[in-house]
Amino acid sequence: MINITLPDNSVRSYNDVITPMDVAKDISEGFARNVISAKFNDTTIETSTPLTTDGKLTLYTWRDDEGKKAFWHSSSHILAQALEELYPGVKLSIGPAIENGFYYDVDLGSNSISDKDFKTIENKMIEIARGKHDFKMKSVSKADALSKYKVEGNEYKVELIENLTDGNITFCDHSTFTDLCRGGHIPNTGIVKAVKVLSVAGAYWRGDENNKQLTRVYGISFPKQKELTEYLALLEEAKKRDHRKLGKQLELFTFSQKVGQGLPLWLPKGAALRGRLEDFLKKAQQKAGYEMVVTPHIGQKELYVTSGHYAKYGEDSFQPIKTPKEDEEFLLKPMNCPHHCEIYNTKPFSYRELPKRYAEFGTVYRYEQSGELHGLTRVRGFTQDDAHIFCTPDQLDAEFKNVIDLVLYVFGSLGFENFTAQVSVRDLDNPDKYIGSVENWEKAEQAIINAAKDKGLDYVIESGEAAFYGPKLDFMVKDALGRQWQLGTIQVDYNLPERFDLTYKGADNELHRPVMIHRAPFGSMERFVAILLEHTGGNFPLWLIPEQVIVLSISEKFEKYAEKVLNLLENNEIRALIDNRNETMGKKIRDAEMQKIPYMIIVGENEEKENMISVRQHGGEDLGMISVEEFTNVVETEINKTLKQFIV
């Protein structure tokens, strides 16, 4: 008798060896038609894999992330077969599923692929898929696997196999194609109904720039043509919202090769927007009892050796800065927390003085590879809205929950309403990745889980996603296009207080170790602005946008009245400017629309005569002729809808 436990803890018993697909059919024939992947005792398997022991079985459909992963991984095999047939002699390397779709890295030899070839590749993939070929796994000895690829002259597969253990090597076959693979496929190729080759790019073998550059072919596939059509429409919308494009259009930021890759330059409008974000958070932090501090952009190497950041970031960061003094080395600051530990250490504290909450908009530096840089989302110099709370163990729960409240306030004020929380804990199978005692890790992880429960957060626990010094609560936000971003993080840390010998005097008159909370609601200012740009499409909340109003006079005769209106608006703390260019009214309106300015005020003979203004909203809605006082109330009302007061 084989007992199979399903996710709802129900148990189904069988007298003979069965497969995941047999179990799916036992549940429902209709359900079985949608099952495309399975996991047994936390191991991904084929839907045709025999189940010979008791265990926990999870069945996945296209609606599940694991189902999509199997679907896209299988599609990468179809892509690989298509490339082999279209480009004889091509050498395959790896082809995984990714967040949206899949890719395959190939050595094309003397051939090349451009966007002109995409349709041909797609047609070949669909031709293969329509054959409804089963995906079949088979075990292969290490000697036979090496022999196959040595004969083919595929040094990439040979290198992969040399690092595998004999007895654990498997291949996947479908149609006339076979590939080195660990498994996790859909039942057959016929489930793939629609494919799209998205792009090609260069990719160094194993990510090492000292290795040969391969061709990476990106693609995506779906079980229905309609879903592909919808996805491509979403991609087009994403292109319109690309923060790099909008940042240039709205004159927010730029980059300069002379300044250096990955080092953004904030233009006046962008600096003003960023400044308002900082002021917004500073105001809330002040109410929550934070004290602002400022630390230098560099620190002695020994500081980061003590903190553990040198071991984590040192080799992949900027090279040490040497001074005229022998053996003296400084580093560009990779994190703010070591500096804040030293601020705490400037004086002794009693338990009565805790918690201490130090906040800083601190700029840090990390040397990202040039191929990884991407607008503001991946840069080499970025500013964190960092704060570190030093508290007693008894204060940890309340302090952590207070930070959650602050993060939720930030999200609410900026229109991020769709999010989940992720409790990021250790990977128990790789303890060497982390510093600190097991006891402290367990206490920290439990504290985060308890706080998330008590605050009623929709949360999941993700193993292996913790920082090297402690677990954290990450907020996973969905933007207007349904894409998920990690925004805002809170971390519990028992380790840095030990490394920096931080203490406080307790009620027992003995010295004790404080607990440290790291938090950054924005994360980094650069990345946050990029995500906010794409989420809003550049239509920022009215309280935040650099220019709220533009005044347009119908002709030169009414420019003095336009200036009077401008002064009245500025007296009411409304950010406005005048467009007095020698252009047609139509051109001025179109330009204001492109700049996404929320309100256009048009003044002419009637407005001057009645001491009124005509108001047009971004997007074309006409509010008619009203007084400046009435317009001020409109602006205040709209701002108050999103920008609430932070209540402690």
Helices and strands as residue ranges (DSSP letters): E 2-5, E 11-14, H 20-27, H 29-34, E 35-40, E 43-45, E 55-61, H 65-86, E 91-92, E 97-98, E 101-107, G 115-117, H 118-129, E 136-139, H 142-152, H 155-162, E 170-174, E 177-180, G 189-191, E 194-204, G 205-207, E 213-222, H 225-241, H 243-249, E 253-254, E 265-266, H 268-287, E 291-292, E 298-300, H 301-307, H 309-313, E 321-322, E 329-332, H 337-344, G 351-353, E 356-365, G 370-372, E 381-391, G 393-395, H 396-413, E 419-425, G 431-433, H 438-454, E 459-463, E 472-478, E 484-493, H 495-499, E 504-505, E 511-512, E 515-520, H 525-536, E 549-553, G 556-558, H 559-571, E 576-579, H 585-594, E 599-603, H 605-610, E 613-617, E 622-626, H 628-642
